[in-house]
Amino acid sequence: MSFKYNNLQHSAGLSLQKWGSGSALDILYGMTEKDCMPDLLSYNTVIYGLATEDRVNEALWLFHQMRKVCIPDFVTLCSILPSSLKMDRQKCFANHQRIYYAARMLREIGSPGKALMEGILGEAGYDQSVKFSELIATSGAYQNDYLLCPLIKFLCKHKKAVDAHKLFEKFKSYGISPTMEAYNLLSLDS
């Protein structure tokens, strides 16, 4: 039964623009009414749909419900964090529980965090990305530079080498251990 619903859920997710994420959400609710537990794919599909429709509060609510029954993955994080940071510029960083949870997930996923940061840069912009990265770095959740490198790359691409060097030094003061990639990014721009 789960396979059948997951195919329906996935189909609804693929056509969210046509149907709207409400249909996918209805299917998700229908699964639980029929004692069929939604899986990670089902939740990720609906969360992604809600986030892309700028229904971030609903996506966050569903994310918290999801955590009761399954463990979010990198796809979940990529679906919800960029939109969340974009939507709620003032309140986003006040919610330390969300940041703490994101930090724990980032530590677990490791280097795919670079792809996540690129998504956050594209969706929420540079300033929000730096604030997010600083909060994660100062929380002590990670000591490597996989969130820093995309920021350096972004600055260097926009001809802001001095700002890239300042950011690099700031993150070193947070205890971040730069890798050769970070040094190479800075040396290429110099």
C-alpha positions as CSV (number, residue, x, y, z in Angstrom):
1,M,0.0,0.0,0.0
2,S,2.9,2.4,0.8
3,F,4.4,1.9,-2.7
4,K,1.1,2.9,-4.3
5,Y,0.7,6.0,-2.2
6,N,4.4,7.0,-2.7
7,N,3.8,6.8,-6.5
8,L,0.7,9.0,-6.1
9,Q,2.6,11.4,-3.8
10,H,5.5,11.6,-6.2
11,S,3.2,12.2,-9.2
12,A,1.4,14.9,-7.2
13,G,4.8,16.4,-6.4
14,L,5.9,16.4,-10.0
15,S,2.8,18.4,-11.0
16,L,2.6,20.7,-8.0
17,Q,2.5,23.8,-10.2
18,K,-0.5,22.3,-12.0
19,W,-2.4,20.9,-9.0
20,G,-0.9,22.9,-6.1
21,S,0.7,21.4,-3.1
22,G,-2.8,21.2,-1.4
23,S,-3.4,18.0,-3.5
24,A,-0.2,16.4,-2.4
25,L,-1.0,17.4,1.2
26,D,-4.4,15.8,0.9
27,I,-2.8,12.6,-0.3
28,L,-0.4,12.7,2.6
29,Y,-3.3,13.1,5.1
30,G,-5.2,10.4,3.2
31,M,-2.3,8.0,3.8
32,T,-2.4,8.5,7.6
33,E,-6.2,8.1,7.6
34,K,-5.8,4.7,6.0
35,D,-3.1,3.6,8.5
36,C,-0.3,3.9,5.8
37,M,2.6,5.7,7.3
38,P,4.1,8.4,4.9
39,D,7.8,7.8,4.3
40,L,10.7,10.2,3.7
41,L,9.9,10.6,0.0
42,S,6.3,11.5,0.8
43,Y,7.2,14.1,3.3
44,N,10.0,15.6,1.2
45,T,7.7,15.9,-1.8
46,V,5.1,17.9,0.1
47,I,7.7,20.0,2.0
48,Y,9.4,20.9,-1.2
49,G,6.0,21.8,-2.8
50,L,5.0,24.0,0.1
51,A,8.4,25.7,0.3
52,T,8.4,26.5,-3.5
53,E,4.9,28.0,-3.2
54,D,6.2,30.2,-0.4
55,R,4.0,28.4,2.2
56,V,7.0,28.1,4.5
57,N,5.1,28.1,7.7
58,E,3.2,25.1,6.6
59,A,6.4,23.4,5.3
60,L,8.0,24.0,8.7
61,W,5.0,22.6,10.5
62,L,5.1,19.5,8.3
63,F,8.9,19.3,8.9
64,H,8.3,19.2,12.7
65,Q,5.6,16.5,12.2
66,M,7.9,14.5,10.0
67,R,10.6,14.5,12.6
68,K,8.2,12.5,14.9
69,V,8.1,9.5,12.5
70,C,11.2,9.7,10.3
71,I,14.7,11.3,10.1
72,P,15.0,14.2,7.7
73,D,17.8,14.0,5.1
74,F,19.8,16.3,3.0
75,V,16.9,16.7,0.5
76,T,14.6,17.9,3.4
77,L,17.2,20.4,4.5
78,C,17.7,21.7,1.0
79,S,14.0,22.1,0.5
80,I,13.2,23.9,3.7
81,L,16.2,26.0,4.8
82,P,16.7,28.3,1.8
83,S,13.0,29.3,1.8
84,S,12.9,29.6,5.5
85,L,15.9,32.0,5.6
86,K,14.4,34.0,2.7
87,M,10.9,34.3,4.2
88,D,11.6,35.3,7.7
89,R,14.6,37.5,7.8
90,Q,14.1,38.8,11.3
91,K,12.6,35.9,13.2
92,C,14.5,33.1,11.5
93,F,17.6,33.5,13.6
94,A,15.7,33.9,16.8
95,N,14.5,30.3,16.5
96,H,17.6,28.6,18.0
97,Q,16.0,25.2,18.0
98,R,15.8,25.3,14.2
99,I,19.3,26.5,13.9
100,Y,20.6,23.9,16.3
101,Y,18.8,21.1,14.5
102,A,20.1,22.4,11.2
103,A,23.6,22.4,12.6
104,R,23.3,18.8,13.8
105,M,22.1,17.8,10.3
106,L,24.9,19.7,8.6
107,R,27.5,18.0,10.7
108,E,26.0,14.6,9.7
109,I,25.8,15.3,6.0
110,G,29.3,16.8,5.7
111,S,30.5,18.1,2.3
112,P,27.0,18.2,0.7
113,G,26.7,21.3,3.0
114,K,28.4,23.2,0.2
115,A,25.5,22.5,-2.2
116,L,23.1,23.6,0.5
117,M,24.9,26.8,1.1
118,E,24.9,27.5,-2.7
119,G,21.1,27.0,-2.5
120,I,20.8,29.3,0.4
121,L,22.9,31.9,-1.4
122,G,20.7,31.7,-4.4
123,E,17.4,31.8,-2.5
124,A,18.1,34.0,0.6
125,G,21.0,36.1,-0.6
126,Y,24.5,36.7,0.7
127,D,23.7,38.6,4.0
128,Q,21.3,35.9,5.2
129,S,23.7,33.2,4.2
130,V,26.5,34.7,6.2
131,K,24.3,35.2,9.3
132,F,23.2,31.5,9.0
133,S,26.8,30.3,8.6
134,E,28.0,32.4,11.5
135,L,25.3,31.0,13.8
136,I,26.2,27.5,12.8
137,A,29.9,28.1,13.2
138,T,29.6,29.8,16.6
139,S,27.4,27.0,17.8
140,G,30.4,24.7,17.6
141,A,28.5,22.3,15.4
142,Y,31.3,22.0,12.9
143,Q,34.9,23.0,12.6
144,N,35.5,22.6,8.9
145,D,34.9,25.1,6.2
146,Y,32.2,23.6,4.0
147,L,29.8,26.4,4.6
148,L,32.5,29.0,4.2
149,C,33.9,28.0,0.8
150,P,30.7,28.8,-1.2
151,L,30.7,32.3,0.5
152,I,34.3,32.9,-0.4
153,K,33.6,31.7,-3.9
154,F,30.6,34.0,-4.2
155,L,32.6,37.1,-3.0
156,C,35.5,36.3,-5.3
157,K,33.2,35.9,-8.2
158,H,31.8,39.4,-7.5
159,K,35.3,40.9,-7.3
160,K,35.3,41.3,-3.5
161,A,38.6,39.7,-2.6
162,V,39.1,42.0,0.4
163,D,35.7,41.0,1.8
164,A,36.5,37.3,1.1
165,H,39.7,37.6,3.1
166,K,37.9,39.4,6.0
167,L,35.2,36.7,6.1
168,F,37.9,34.0,6.0
169,E,39.7,35.5,9.0
170,K,36.4,36.0,10.9
171,F,35.5,32.3,10.5
172,K,39.0,31.3,11.5
173,S,38.4,33.3,14.7
174,Y,35.3,31.1,15.3
175,G,37.4,28.0,15.3
176,I,36.8,27.0,11.7
177,S,39.7,25.0,10.3
178,P,40.2,26.1,6.6
179,T,41.0,23.4,4.1
180,M,43.2,23.8,1.0
181,E,40.0,24.6,-1.0
182,A,39.5,27.8,1.0
183,Y,43.1,28.8,0.7
184,N,43.0,28.1,-3.0
185,L,39.9,30.1,-3.5
186,L,41.5,33.1,-1.9
187,S,44.8,32.7,-3.7
188,L,43.1,32.4,-7.1
189,D,41.4,35.7,-6.6
190,S,44.5,37.6,-5.3
